[in-house]
Amino acid sequence: METLTVKVGNVLIGGDNPIVVQTMCNTHTSDVEASVAQCIRLAKAGAQLIRLTVPSLAQVESLRQIKEILRSEGISTPLVADVHFSSEIAIAAASVVEKVRINPGNFHKDHDKAREQFARLVQVCKENGTAIRIGLNHGSLGERITNLYGNTPLAMKEAVMEWLDMCVENDFYNVVVSLKASNTFVMVEAYRLLAKEMQNNGIVFPLHLGVTEAGNGDGGRIKSAVGISALLSEGIGNTIRVSLTEDPENEIPVAQYLADRYDHRIHSSMVSVSIEGKKAVASYSAPTRERLILDFACDFGKRLLDKELDEVELTGVDDAEYLTDELMQAARRRFYRPEYIACPGCGRTMYNLEGTFEEVKRRTSHLKGMVIAVMGCIVNGPGEMADADWGYVGEGNGKVSIYKGKSPILRHVPENEAIDRLLELIAEEQ
């Protein structure tokens, strides 16, 4: 899909340029030393853009220091400020970094004021050569949009189009767009709707792809590959992030595989496939297990999402049944275990997210079909786990909130009691 070209520091996104791989620090931005060290590791691992959370105006100065140190060390990788719930922070950060990510659902609670503040942000971006990502998440659409369109892919598309119209009104086109969801079907449909709408309007902004809160391990990789590859295979998508609840360095090889595959630098390692009716049977000769997993997800994920196939079967590996189950679940065709929504963690996370997520998975593995969220912070957690039946959300200071759907049931639960309390509440409902 032909798009505008966006300049983010020394990186070009869209147009005829290759797919750009990016990731996000999980350090506290106020910890300048730790953030610099992680940025250096991520850049050396292949990240072409690095995002850091900026939850306060004080951390804009931390971001400035991080950038100065990185540039003095010869690291030229562009930095992205991730901003929620404060248009003033976004405006301040725009003079420091190469790109600012804002979320239309929480840029400003008043829509008219949001338009005014966005015009201010655009002006600062023009003066500094800064790009913007209009980064919408399924769980943070905002009441006004959901009242009009429901909590749907259509609502996501409509919400983003309002902001792209504002970009055009302000004669600002250095913009990348994303519509992320943890639900792969919702994510793919939202991007397809937006791509079609932009093409009809004659102005196509580059798209940043990702399955948000994908989780970790095999499941997180398969889920991310299913959603992202379904779109890349259609020519939709210009930059990608694979969001794993792991060290962010682990995200980069997965994203790089997807970029290489859909920029036609590598091909699937599938050896044979047979199809009878709407069932496919496949075997692979892949160099690594991770490569097999990603090939399998990309070869069949889109076809399952679009219901071209109803079943797939992997053969020739010891854990074939398990990997087949994971793919069917990622494509939302069959659920054999709980569905987990888990954020990758960032500088807002105030507890051991990875360890807690693993323990929640271990103790809830019997709850087939239930959707359980484990979120790093109270800032975005409640909104971004919109699809969950139950949620475990870190508050900081050793405390946790437990949600049922979108409603907090318990607050300020000590971390060492929180999983027990979550399981007790689930048991009471069954």
Buried (B, 14 or more C-beta within 10 A) or exposed (E): BEBBBBBBBEBBBBEEBBBBBBBBBBBBBBBBEBBBBBBBBBBEBBBBBBBBBBBEEEBBBBBBBBBEBBEEEEBEBBBBBBBBBBBBBBBBBBBBBBBBBBBBBBBBEEBEEBBEBBEBBBBBBBEEEBBBBBBBBBBBBBEEBBEEBEBBBBBBBBBBBBBBEBBEEBEBBBBBBBBBBBBBBBBBBBBBBBBEBBEEEEBBBBBBBBBBBBBBBBBBBBBBBBBBBBBBBBEBBBBBBBBBBBBBBBBBBBBBBBBBBBEEEBEBBBEEBEEEEEEBBBBBEBEEEBBBBBBBBBBBBBBBBEEEBBBBEBEEBEEBEEBBBBBBBBBBBBBEBBBBBBBBBBBBBBBEBBEBBBEBBEEBEEBEEBBBBBBBBBBBBBBBBBBBBBBBBBBBEBBBBBBBBEEBBBEEBEBEEBBEBBBEBBEEEE
